[in-house]
Amino acid sequence: MSAAPRKVAAVTGGSAGIGQAICEDLLGKGYEVVSLSRRKASIDHPRMHSIEVDLGDRAATAEAAAELVRRFEVDTVVHNAGVIRPALLADVDLSDLDALTELHLGCAIQLLQAALPRMRAQHFGRVVLMSSRAAVGLATRTAYSATKAGMLGMARTWALELAADGITVNVVAPGPIRTDMFYDVVEEGSDKERALAASVPVKRLGESADVARAVSFFVDPANGFVTGQVLYVCGGTSVGSLAL
């Protein structure tokens, strides 16, 4: 018989945007939450903790992962941290591909490897990787799309490997969400922003809370029969853009 989950979640990039919304949602559901990010989480809550780390640095991530599992009995990992580094193909810098591979894929491997022994011991675990609607293709996103698409294959592989251990692995893939990272690419209040919102089938941009609710579904201890899946939180933009 499996042990009752302790509901201790590690959330990468939990200090802002989607990551902060995920932390707030999990706190509201009774979780102990640990943010791993460059900056300390601004959430003031007795169950909110921060480990400040550059997750693009392999050695620093290894140290943070060791600290994480030493201090907390983690049973839930949400790998949300990410960056875009947009460029058309002719201008792609391979160092950007290396950096995004380290952050989006390598970091996820390091964190789950650290948390896995305890998850297996208690026969329970929840893992959510934050991909992107860009995984199905988007101009200027060579390095970003490649690494975010890589998350899908990695999650499906882990889902098969870990299912017998009571550990589920799923992916949330947001579309255009109003965050600081989004506004690094699209000027807030601009004609481009309005045109983009109008092009979304549901006729609006997404909010961080939209994504947090999807994560909440996957990490719920009751949802042990859902694994290896991808949920696009994209307002319909992953379905297609052909207009006739």
Accessible surface in RSA format (square Angstrom, percent):
REM  Atomic radii and reference values for relative SASA: ProtOr
REM  Chains: A
REM  Algorithm: Lee & Richards
REM  Probe-radius: 1.40
REM  Slices: 20
REM RES _ NUM      All-atoms   Total-Side   Main-Chain    Non-polar    All polar
REM                ABS   REL    ABS   REL    ABS   REL    ABS   REL    ABS   REL
RES MET A   1   246.12 127.5 155.14 102.7  90.98 216.6 132.45 112.6 113.67 150.6
RES SER A   2    59.56  50.3  40.07  53.5  19.49  44.9   9.48  20.2  50.08  70.2
RES ALA A   3    55.41  50.9  40.08  61.9  15.32  34.9  50.14  70.6   5.26  13.9
RES ALA A   4    85.71  78.8  63.64  98.2  22.07  50.2  69.29  97.6  16.41  43.5
RES PRO A   5    43.50  31.7  28.58  26.0  14.93  54.3  29.04  24.0  14.46  89.9
RES ARG A   6   144.34  60.6 118.04  60.2  26.30  62.6  29.27  40.0 115.06  69.7
RES LYS A   7    63.35  30.9  62.42  38.3   0.93   2.2  29.06  26.2  34.29  36.5
RES VAL A   8    10.94   7.2  10.94   9.9   0.00   0.0  10.94   9.5   0.00   0.0
RES ALA A   9     0.00   0.0   0.00   0.0   0.00   0.0   0.00   0.0   0.00   0.0
RES ALA A  10     0.70   0.6   0.65   1.0   0.06   0.1   0.65   0.9   0.06   0.2
RES VAL A  11     0.00   0.0   0.00   0.0   0.00   0.0   0.00   0.0   0.00   0.0
RES THR A  12     0.14   0.1   0.14   0.1   0.00   0.0   0.14   0.2   0.00   0.0
RES GLY A  13    15.28  18.8   0.00   N/A  15.28  18.8  11.41  31.3   3.87   8.7
RES GLY A  14     0.10   0.1   0.00   N/A   0.10   0.1   0.00   0.0   0.10   0.2
RES SER A  15    13.35  11.3   4.70   6.3   8.64  19.9   0.87   1.8  12.48  17.5
RES ALA A  16    34.54  31.8  26.82  41.4   7.72  17.6  28.72  40.4   5.82  15.4
RES GLY A  17    31.07  38.3   0.00   N/A  31.07  38.3  18.07  49.6  13.00  29.1
RES ILE A  18    25.50  14.5  22.21  16.5   3.30   7.9  22.21  16.0   3.30   8.9
RES GLY A  19     0.31   0.4   0.00   N/A   0.31   0.4   0.00   0.0   0.31   0.7
RES GLN A  20    49.55  27.7  49.55  36.2   0.00   0.0   3.46   7.4  46.08  34.9
RES ALA A  21    15.99  14.7  11.68  18.0   4.31   9.8  13.07  18.4   2.92   7.7
RES ILE A  22     1.05   0.6   0.92   0.7   0.13   0.3   1.05   0.8   0.00   0.0
RES CYS A  23     0.00   0.0   0.00   0.0   0.00   0.0   0.00   0.0   0.00   0.0
RES GLU A  24    85.93  49.3  75.25  56.9  10.67  25.4  28.84  55.8  57.08  46.6
RES ASP A  25    34.21  24.0  23.86  23.7  10.35  24.5  13.40  31.5  20.80  20.7
RES LEU A  26     0.83   0.5   0.83   0.6   0.00   0.0   0.83   0.6   0.00   0.0
RES LEU A  27     8.49   4.7   6.26   4.5   2.23   5.6   6.46   4.5   2.03   5.5
RES GLY A  28    71.24  87.9   0.00   N/A  71.24  87.9  36.64 100.5  34.60  77.5
RES LYS A  29    95.61  46.6  79.59  48.8  16.01  38.1  64.59  58.1  31.01  33.0
RES GLY A  30    40.77  50.3   0.00   N/A  40.77  50.3  22.45  61.6  18.32  41.0
RES TYR A  31     5.04   2.4   5.04   2.9   0.00   0.0   3.09   2.3   1.95   2.4
RES GLU A  32    50.50  29.0  49.31  37.3   1.19   2.8  12.75  24.7  37.75  30.8
RES VAL A  33     0.00   0.0   0.00   0.0   0.00   0.0   0.00   0.0   0.00   0.0
RES VAL A  34     0.00   0.0   0.00   0.0   0.00   0.0   0.00   0.0   0.00   0.0
RES SER A  35     0.66   0.6   0.32   0.4   0.34   0.8   0.00   0.0   0.66   0.9
RES LEU A  36     0.00   0.0   0.00   0.0   0.00   0.0   0.00   0.0   0.00   0.0
RES SER A  37    11.34   9.6   9.55  12.7   1.79   4.1   1.44   3.1   9.89  13.9
RES ARG A  38   168.55  70.8 148.80  75.9  19.75  47.0  54.88  75.0 113.67  68.9
RES ARG A  39   145.45  61.1 142.24  72.5   3.21   7.7  66.10  90.3  79.35  48.1
RES LYS A  40   144.53  70.5 130.07  79.8  14.46  34.4  72.76  65.5  71.77  76.4
RES ALA A  41     7.34   6.8   0.04   0.1   7.31  16.6   0.04   0.1   7.31  19.4
RES SER A  42    89.24  75.4  55.22  73.7  34.03  78.4  53.92 114.8  35.33  49.5
RES ILE A  43    32.49  18.5  16.22  12.1  16.27  39.2  22.13  15.9  10.36  28.1
RES ASP A  44   147.75 103.5 114.30 113.8  33.45  79.1  39.55  93.1 108.20 107.9
RES HIS A  45    56.72  31.0  46.29  32.2  10.44  26.7  30.19  31.1  26.53  30.9
RES PRO A  46   122.31  89.1  90.85  82.8  31.46 114.4 104.70  86.4  17.61 109.5
RES ARG A  47    73.91  31.0  73.91  37.7   0.00   0.0  30.34  41.5  43.57  26.4
RES MET A  48    19.84  10.3   2.95   2.0  16.89  40.2   2.95   2.5  16.89  22.4
RES HIS A  49    45.25  24.7  38.74  26.9   6.51  16.6  32.27  33.3  12.98  15.1
RES SER A  50    30.72  26.0   6.97   9.3  23.75  54.7   4.54   9.7  26.19  36.7
RES ILE A  51     9.13   5.2   5.25   3.9   3.88   9.4   8.47   6.1   0.67   1.8
RES GLU A  52   112.89  64.8  82.55  62.5  30.34  72.2  22.09  42.7  90.80  74.1
RES VAL A  53    14.34   9.4   4.31   3.9  10.03  24.2  13.20  11.5   1.14   3.1
RES ASP A  54    54.25  38.0  48.65  48.4   5.60  13.3  18.22  42.9  36.04  35.9
RES LEU A  55     9.03   5.0   4.70   3.4   4.33  10.9   4.70   3.3   4.33  11.6
RES GLY A  56    36.45  44.9   0.00   N/A  36.45  44.9  16.20  44.5  20.24  45.3
RES ASP A  57    63.86  44.7  57.23  57.0   6.64  15.7  13.00  30.6  50.87  50.7
RES ARG A  58   156.17  65.6 150.89  76.9   5.28  12.6  55.19  75.4 100.98  61.2
RES ALA A  59    68.75  63.2  58.92  90.9   9.83  22.4  65.73  92.6   3.02   8.0
RES ALA A  60    30.51  28.1  24.78  38.2   5.73  13.0  28.06  39.5   2.45   6.5
RES THR A  61     0.00   0.0   0.00   0.0   0.00   0.0   0.00   0.0   0.00   0.0
RES ALA A  62    48.99  45.0  40.51  62.5   8.48  19.3  43.68  61.5   5.31  14.1
RES GLU A  63   128.32  73.7 118.04  89.3  10.28  24.5  45.22  87.5  83.09  67.8
RES ALA A  64     4.97   4.6   2.13   3.3   2.84   6.5   4.58   6.5   0.39   1.0
RES ALA A  65     4.04   3.7   4.04   6.2   0.00   0.0   4.04   5.7   0.00   0.0
RES ALA A  66    50.33  46.3  43.87  67.7   6.47  14.7  47.94  67.5   2.39   6.3
RES GLU A  67    48.55  27.9  48.55  36.7   0.00   0.0   6.96  13.5  41.59  34.0
RES LEU A  68     0.06   0.0   0.06   0.0   0.00   0.0   0.06   0.0   0.00   0.0
RES VAL A  69    35.11  23.1  30.71  27.8   4.40  10.6  30.71  26.7   4.40  11.9
RES ARG A  70   173.73  72.9 137.70  70.2  36.03  85.8  75.53 103.2  98.20  59.5
RES ARG A  71   119.02  50.0  84.92  43.3  34.10  81.2  37.54  51.3  81.49  49.4
RES PHE A  72    22.33  11.2  17.44  10.8   4.88  12.7  21.80  13.2   0.52   1.5
RES GLU A  73    71.62  41.1  68.27  51.7   3.34   8.0  15.08  29.2  56.54  46.2
RES VAL A  74     1.23   0.8   0.43   0.4   0.81   1.9   0.43   0.4   0.81   2.2
RES ASP A  75     0.13   0.1   0.13   0.1   0.00   0.0   0.00   0.0   0.13   0.1
RES THR A  76     0.98   0.7   0.98   1.0   0.00   0.0   0.00   0.0   0.98   1.5
RES VAL A  77     2.74   1.8   2.74   2.5   0.00   0.0   2.74   2.4   0.00   0.0
RES VAL A  78     0.00   0.0   0.00   0.0   0.00   0.0   0.00   0.0   0.00   0.0
RES HIS A  79     0.35   0.2   0.19   0.1   0.16   0.4   0.19   0.2   0.16   0.2
RES ASN A  80    19.93  13.7  12.29  11.9   7.65  18.4   0.00   0.0  19.93  19.3
RES ALA A  81    13.27  12.2   9.88  15.2   3.38   7.7  13.15  18.5   0.12   0.3
RES GLY A  82    20.12  24.8   0.00   N/A  20.12  24.8   1.96   5.4  18.16  40.7
RES VAL A  83    59.27  39.0  59.06  53.5   0.21   0.5  59.27  51.5   0.00   0.0
RES ILE A  84    20.31  11.6  17.02  12.7   3.29   7.9  17.02  12.3   3.29   8.9
RES ARG A  85   111.75  46.9  93.57  47.7  18.18  43.3  28.61  39.1  83.14  50.4
RES PRO A  86    67.24  49.0  46.41  42.3  20.84  75.7  46.51  38.4  20.74 128.9
RES ALA A  87    24.63  22.6  14.27  22.0  10.36  23.6  23.39  32.9   1.24   3.3
RES LEU A  88   107.28  59.7 104.17  74.5   3.11   7.8 104.74  73.6   2.55   6.9
RES LEU A  89   142.10  79.1 129.09  92.4  13.00  32.7 129.09  90.7  13.00  35.0
RES ALA A  90   100.68  92.6  58.74  90.7  41.94  95.4  69.69  98.1  30.99  82.1
RES ASP A  91   102.27  71.6  79.19  78.8  23.07  54.6  27.27  64.2  74.99  74.8
RES VAL A  92    39.26  25.8  15.28  13.8  23.98  57.8  15.46  13.4  23.80  64.6
RES ASP A  93    77.44  54.2  70.67  70.3   6.78  16.0  22.75  53.5  54.69  54.5
RES LEU A  94   125.87  70.1 122.62  87.7   3.24   8.2 122.62  86.1   3.24   8.7
RES SER A  95    62.87  53.1  55.29  73.8   7.57  17.4  44.87  95.6  17.99  25.2
RES ASP A  96    32.06  22.5  32.06  31.9   0.00   0.0   1.57   3.7  30.49  30.4
RES LEU A  97    58.35  32.5  58.35  41.7   0.00   0.0  58.35  41.0   0.00   0.0
RES ASP A  98    97.12  68.0  89.30  88.9   7.81  18.5  29.40  69.2  67.71  67.5
RES ALA A  99    31.73  29.2  21.27  32.8  10.46  23.8  29.52  41.6   2.22   5.9
RES LEU A 100     0.14   0.1   0.14   0.1   0.00   0.0   0.14   0.1   0.00   0.0
RES THR A 101    55.69  39.6  55.69  56.5   0.00   0.0  47.64  64.0   8.05  12.2
RES GLU A 102    28.71  16.5  26.32  19.9   2.39   5.7  10.36  20.0  18.35  15.0
RES LEU A 103    19.55  10.9  19.55  14.0   0.00   0.0  19.55  13.7   0.00   0.0
RES HIS A 104     0.00   0.0   0.00   0.0   0.00   0.0   0.00   0.0   0.00   0.0
RES LEU A 105    32.98  18.4  32.98  23.6   0.00   0.0  32.98  23.2   0.00   0.0
RES GLY A 106    16.80  20.7   0.00   N/A  16.80  20.7  16.10  44.2   0.70   1.6
RES CYS A 107     0.25   0.2   0.02   0.0   0.23   0.5   0.25   0.6   0.00   0.0
RES ALA A 108     2.25   2.1   0.37   0.6   1.88   4.3   1.18   1.7   1.07   2.8
RES ILE A 109    67.97  38.7  67.49  50.3   0.48   1.2  67.90  48.9   0.07   0.2
RES GLN A 110    33.55  18.8  28.78  21.0   4.77  11.4  23.04  49.0  10.52   8.0
RES LEU A 111     0.35   0.2   0.30   0.2   0.04   0.1   0.30   0.2   0.04   0.1
RES LEU A 112     8.03   4.5   8.03   5.7   0.00   0.0   8.03   5.6   0.00   0.0
RES GLN A 113   117.66  65.8 105.00  76.7  12.66  30.1  37.42  79.6  80.24  60.9
RES ALA A 114    28.73  26.4   9.47  14.6  19.27  43.8  20.85  29.4   7.88  20.9
RES ALA A 115     0.71   0.7   0.01   0.0   0.70   1.6   0.71   1.0   0.00   0.0
RES LEU A 116    29.03  16.2  29.03  20.8   0.00   0.0  29.03  20.4   0.00   0.0
RES PRO A 117    89.52  65.2  77.35  70.5  12.17  44.3  84.44  69.7   5.08  31.6
RES ARG A 118    85.09  35.7  79.18  40.4   5.91  14.1  23.44  32.0  61.65  37.4
RES MET A 119     0.00   0.0   0.00   0.0   0.00   0.0   0.00   0.0   0.00   0.0
RES ARG A 120   111.40  46.8  97.54  49.7  13.87  33.0  32.10  43.9  79.31  48.1
RES ALA A 121    91.72  84.3  47.47  73.3  44.25 100.7  60.59  85.3  31.12  82.4
RES GLN A 122    23.88  13.4  18.60  13.6   5.28  12.6  15.50  33.0   8.38   6.4
RES HIS A 123    82.50  45.1  79.20  55.0   3.31   8.5  43.87  45.2  38.64  45.0
RES PHE A 124    17.10   8.6  17.10  10.6   0.00   0.0  17.10  10.4   0.00   0.0
RES GLY A 125     0.00   0.0   0.00   N/A   0.00   0.0   0.00   0.0   0.00   0.0
RES ARG A 126     5.90   2.5   5.90   3.0   0.00   0.0   0.29   0.4   5.62   3.4
RES VAL A 127     1.90   1.3   0.79   0.7   1.11   2.7   0.79   0.7   1.11   3.0
RES VAL A 128     0.43   0.3   0.43   0.4   0.00   0.0   0.43   0.4   0.00   0.0
RES LEU A 129     1.23   0.7   1.23   0.9   0.00   0.0   1.23   0.9   0.00   0.0
RES MET A 130     6.02   3.1   6.02   4.0   0.00   0.0   6.02   5.1   0.00   0.0
RES SER A 131     2.43   2.1   0.00   0.0   2.43   5.6   0.00   0.0   2.43   3.4
RES SER A 132    10.85   9.2  10.85  14.5   0.00   0.0   1.95   4.1   8.90  12.5
RES ARG A 133    48.13  20.2  48.13  24.5   0.00   0.0  13.45  18.4  34.68  21.0
RES ALA A 134     3.66   3.4   2.59   4.0   1.07   2.4   2.59   3.6   1.07   2.8
RES ALA A 135    19.35  17.8   0.59   0.9  18.76  42.7   0.59   0.8  18.76  49.7
RES VAL A 136    82.72  54.4  44.18  40.0  38.53  92.9  53.02  46.1  29.70  80.5
RES GLY A 137    36.75  45.3   0.00   N/A  36.75  45.3  29.35  80.5   7.40  16.6
RES LEU A 138    89.95  50.1  70.15  50.2  19.80  49.8  77.18  54.2  12.77  34.4
RES ALA A 139    78.29  72.0  54.69  84.4  23.61  53.7  66.91  94.2  11.38  30.1
RES THR A 140    44.57  31.7  37.99  38.5   6.59  15.7  34.65  46.5   9.93  15.0
RES ARG A 141    30.29  12.7  27.91  14.2   2.38   5.7   1.42   1.9  28.87  17.5
RES THR A 142    62.01  44.1  49.05  49.7  12.96  30.9  42.11  56.6  19.90  30.1
RES ALA A 143     4.49   4.1   2.40   3.7   2.10   4.8   2.40   3.4   2.10   5.6
RES TYR A 144    17.07   8.0  16.73   9.5   0.34   0.9   4.40   3.3  12.67  15.6
RES SER A 145    16.46  13.9  15.77  21.1   0.69   1.6  15.87  33.8   0.59   0.8
RES ALA A 146    55.93  51.4  35.05  54.1  20.89  47.5  45.82  64.5  10.11  26.8
RES THR A 147     3.45   2.5   2.89   2.9   0.55   1.3   3.45   4.6   0.00   0.0
RES LYS A 148     5.15   2.5   5.15   3.2   0.00   0.0   0.25   0.2   4.90   5.2
RES ALA A 149    38.23  35.2  31.19  48.1   7.04  16.0  31.66  44.6   6.58  17.4
RES GLY A 150    28.91  35.6   0.00   N/A  28.91  35.6  24.00  65.9   4.91  11.0
RES MET A 151     0.08   0.0   0.08   0.1   0.00   0.0   0.08   0.1   0.00   0.0
RES LEU A 152    29.69  16.5  29.64  21.2   0.05   0.1  29.64  20.8   0.05   0.1
RES GLY A 153    39.57  48.8   0.00   N/A  39.57  48.8  36.70 100.7   2.87   6.4
RES MET A 154    28.82  14.9  20.87  13.8   7.95  18.9  18.91  16.1   9.91  13.1
RES ALA A 155     0.71   0.7   0.71   1.1   0.00   0.0   0.71   1.0   0.00   0.0
RES ARG A 156   132.06  55.4 130.72  66.6   1.34   3.2  39.30  53.7  92.76  56.2
RES THR A 157    66.47  47.3  63.92  64.8   2.55   6.1  39.42  53.0  27.05  40.9
RES TRP A 158    32.42  13.0  32.42  15.7   0.00   0.0  10.32   5.5  22.10  35.8
RES ALA A 159     4.26   3.9   3.48   5.4   0.78   1.8   3.74   5.3   0.52   1.4
RES LEU A 160   153.41  85.4 131.74  94.2  21.67  54.5 133.22  93.6  20.20  54.4
RES GLU A 161   113.19  65.0  88.30  66.8  24.89  59.3  38.41  74.3  74.77  61.0
RES LEU A 162     5.42   3.0   5.42   3.9   0.00   0.0   5.42   3.8   0.00   0.0
RES ALA A 163    55.55  51.1  36.75  56.7  18.80  42.8  39.76  56.0  15.79  41.8
RES ALA A 164    90.97  83.6  63.65  98.2  27.32  62.2  76.20 107.3  14.77  39.1
RES ASP A 165    33.67  23.6  33.65  33.5   0.03   0.1   0.03   0.1  33.65  33.6
RES GLY A 166    23.09  28.5   0.00   N/A  23.09  28.5  19.97  54.8   3.13   7.0
RES ILE A 167     1.06   0.6   0.00   0.0   1.06   2.5   0.00   0.0   1.05   2.9
RES THR A 168     6.75   4.8   6.75   6.8   0.00   0.0   6.20   8.3   0.55   0.8
RES VAL A 169     0.00   0.0   0.00   0.0   0.00   0.0   0.00   0.0   0.00   0.0
RES ASN A 170     0.56   0.4   0.56   0.5   0.00   0.0   0.00   0.0   0.56   0.5
RES VAL A 171     0.85   0.6   0.85   0.8   0.00   0.0   0.85   0.7   0.00   0.0
RES VAL A 172     0.00   0.0   0.00   0.0   0.00   0.0   0.00   0.0   0.00   0.0
RES ALA A 173     0.00   0.0   0.00   0.0   0.00   0.0   0.00   0.0   0.00   0.0
RES PRO A 174    10.75   7.8   8.35   7.6   2.40   8.7   8.35   6.9   2.40  14.9
RES GLY A 175    13.79  17.0   0.00   N/A  13.79  17.0   4.22  11.6   9.57  21.4
RES PRO A 176    25.71  18.7  16.52  15.1   9.20  33.4  24.25  20.0   1.46   9.1
RES ILE A 177    10.03   5.7   6.18   4.6   3.84   9.3   6.35   4.6   3.67  10.0
RES ARG A 178    99.36  41.7  84.86  43.3  14.49  34.5  14.40  19.7  84.95  51.5
RES THR A 179    19.52  13.9  11.96  12.1   7.56  18.0  13.65  18.3   5.88   8.9
RES ASP A 180   108.94  76.3 104.35 103.9   4.59  10.9  34.08  80.2  74.86  74.7
RES MET A 181    68.49  35.5  65.05  43.1   3.44   8.2  60.04  51.0   8.46  11.2
RES PHE A 182    23.48  11.7  18.27  11.3   5.21  13.6  22.73  13.8   0.75   2.2
RES TYR A 183    44.42  20.7  27.51  15.6  16.92  44.0  27.74  20.8  16.68  20.6
RES ASP A 184   120.21  84.2  81.72  81.3  38.50  91.0  26.33  62.0  93.88  93.6
RES VAL A 185    50.61  33.3  26.12  23.6  24.49  59.0  31.44  27.3  19.17  52.0
RES VAL A 186     7.49   4.9   7.11   6.4   0.38   0.9   7.47   6.5   0.02   0.1
RES GLU A 187   129.81  74.5 117.92  89.2  11.89  28.3  42.24  81.7  87.56  71.5
RES GLU A 188   115.37  66.2  95.84  72.5  19.53  46.5  29.71  57.5  85.65  69.9
RES GLY A 189    46.35  57.2   0.00   N/A  46.35  57.2  32.59  89.4  13.76  30.8
RES SER A 190    22.92  19.4  13.93  18.6   8.99  20.7  22.83  48.6   0.08   0.1
RES ASP A 191   106.73  74.8  99.79  99.3   6.94  16.4  37.99  89.4  68.74  68.6
RES LYS A 192   123.13  60.1 114.51  70.3   8.62  20.5  81.62  73.5  41.51  44.2
RES GLU A 193    18.35  10.5  18.35  13.9   0.00   0.0   6.46  12.5  11.89   9.7
RES ARG A 194   139.18  58.4 130.78  66.7   8.40  20.0  75.75 103.5  63.44  38.4
RES ALA A 195    62.86  57.8  50.83  78.4  12.03  27.4  58.24  82.0   4.62  12.2
RES LEU A 196    56.76  31.6  52.24  37.4   4.52  11.4  56.28  39.5   0.48   1.3
RES ALA A 197    21.80  20.0  21.73  33.5   0.07   0.2  21.80  30.7   0.00   0.0
RES ALA A 198    57.05  52.5  49.17  75.9   7.88  17.9  54.22  76.3   2.84   7.5
RES SER A 199    76.63  64.8  45.99  61.4  30.64  70.6  48.73 103.8  27.90  39.1
RES VAL A 200     1.58   1.0   1.58   1.4   0.00   0.0   1.58   1.4   0.00   0.0
RES PRO A 201    72.50  52.8  45.54  41.5  26.96  98.0  53.54  44.2  18.96 117.9
RES VAL A 202    88.55  58.3  62.96  57.0  25.59  61.7  70.41  61.2  18.14  49.2
RES LYS A 203   140.12  68.4 118.71  72.8  21.42  51.0  83.56  75.2  56.57  60.3
RES ARG A 204   117.60  49.4 113.33  57.8   4.27  10.2  56.01  76.6  61.59  37.3
RES LEU A 205    10.32   5.7   4.75   3.4   5.57  14.0   4.92   3.5   5.40  14.5
RES GLY A 206    12.93  15.9   0.00   N/A  12.93  15.9  10.03  27.5   2.89   6.5
RES GLU A 207    69.81  40.1  69.81  52.8   0.00   0.0  36.09  69.8  33.72  27.5
RES SER A 208    19.69  16.6  17.51  23.4   2.18   5.0  12.80  27.3   6.89   9.7
RES ALA A 209    47.74  43.9  45.28  69.9   2.46   5.6  45.84  64.5   1.91   5.0
RES ASP A 210    23.32  16.3  16.90  16.8   6.43  15.2   8.23  19.4  15.09  15.1
RES VAL A 211     0.00   0.0   0.00   0.0   0.00   0.0   0.00   0.0   0.00   0.0
RES ALA A 212     4.40   4.0   3.51   5.4   0.89   2.0   3.51   4.9   0.89   2.4
RES ARG A 213   143.27  60.2 134.81  68.7   8.46  20.2  68.56  93.7  74.72  45.3
RES ALA A 214     9.26   8.5   3.22   5.0   6.04  13.7   8.55  12.0   0.71   1.9
RES VAL A 215     0.44   0.3   0.44   0.4   0.00   0.0   0.44   0.4   0.00   0.0
RES SER A 216    14.17  12.0  12.11  16.2   2.06   4.7   4.70  10.0   9.47  13.3
RES PHE A 217    95.69  47.9  88.39  54.7   7.30  19.0  95.22  57.7   0.48   1.4
RES PHE A 218     7.26   3.6   5.67   3.5   1.59   4.1   6.05   3.7   1.21   3.5
RES VAL A 219     1.59   1.0   1.31   1.2   0.28   0.7   1.31   1.1   0.28   0.7
RES ASP A 220    56.98  39.9  54.27  54.0   2.72   6.4   5.73  13.5  51.25  51.1
RES PRO A 221    47.23  34.4  32.60  29.7  14.62  53.2  32.84  27.1  14.39  89.4
RES ALA A 222    90.19  82.9  51.89  80.1  38.30  87.1  63.64  89.6  26.56  70.4
RES ASN A 223    30.48  21.0  27.51  26.6   2.97   7.1   2.77   6.7  27.71  26.8
RES GLY A 224    44.78  55.2   0.00   N/A  44.78  55.2  21.30  58.5  23.47  52.6
RES PHE A 225   206.81 103.5 184.29 114.1  22.52  58.6 187.04 113.4  19.77  56.6
RES VAL A 226    42.15  27.7  38.88  35.2   3.27   7.9  41.76  36.3   0.39   1.1
RES THR A 227    42.69  30.4  32.72  33.2   9.97  23.8  32.72  44.0   9.97  15.1
RES GLY A 228    12.79  15.8   0.00   N/A  12.79  15.8   6.73  18.5   6.05  13.6
RES GLN A 229    93.92  52.5  93.13  68.1   0.79   1.9  20.91  44.5  73.01  55.4
RES VAL A 230    33.80  22.2   6.75   6.1  27.04  65.2   6.86   6.0  26.94  73.1
RES LEU A 231    71.67  39.9  71.11  50.9   0.56   1.4  71.67  50.3   0.00   0.0
RES TYR A 232    64.61  30.2  45.30  25.8  19.31  50.2  39.10  29.4  25.51  31.4
RES VAL A 233    27.77  18.3  22.68  20.5   5.09  12.3  27.11  23.6   0.66   1.8
RES CYS A 234    10.62   8.0   3.90   4.3   6.72  15.8   4.29  10.9   6.33   6.8
RES GLY A 235    26.22  32.3   0.00   N/A  26.22  32.3  14.90  40.9  11.32  25.4
RES GLY A 236    22.26  27.5   0.00   N/A  22.26  27.5  16.60  45.5   5.66  12.7
RES THR A 237    24.12  17.2  19.29  19.6   4.83  11.5  21.98  29.5   2.15   3.2
RES SER A 238    33.91  28.7  10.76  14.4  23.15  53.3   2.31   4.9  31.60  44.3
RES VAL A 239   133.97  88.2 100.37  90.9  33.60  81.0 106.47  92.5  27.50  74.6
RES GLY A 240    48.08  59.3   0.00   N/A  48.08  59.3  33.44  91.8  14.64  32.8
RES SER A 241   109.25  92.3  74.82  99.9  34.43  79.3  47.34 100.8  61.91  86.7
RES LEU A 242   152.25  84.8 117.12  83.8  35.13  88.3 121.97  85.7  30.28  81.5
RES ALA A 243    94.07  86.5  63.87  98.6  30.21  68.7  69.76  98.2  24.31  64.4
RES LEU A 244   204.22 113.7 123.76  88.5  80.46 202.3 157.67 110.7  46.54 125.3
END  Absolute sums over single chains surface
CHAIN  1 A    11608.0       8987.4       2620.5       6719.8       4888.2
END  Absolute sums over all chains
TOTAL         11608.0       8987.4       2620.5       6719.8       4888.2
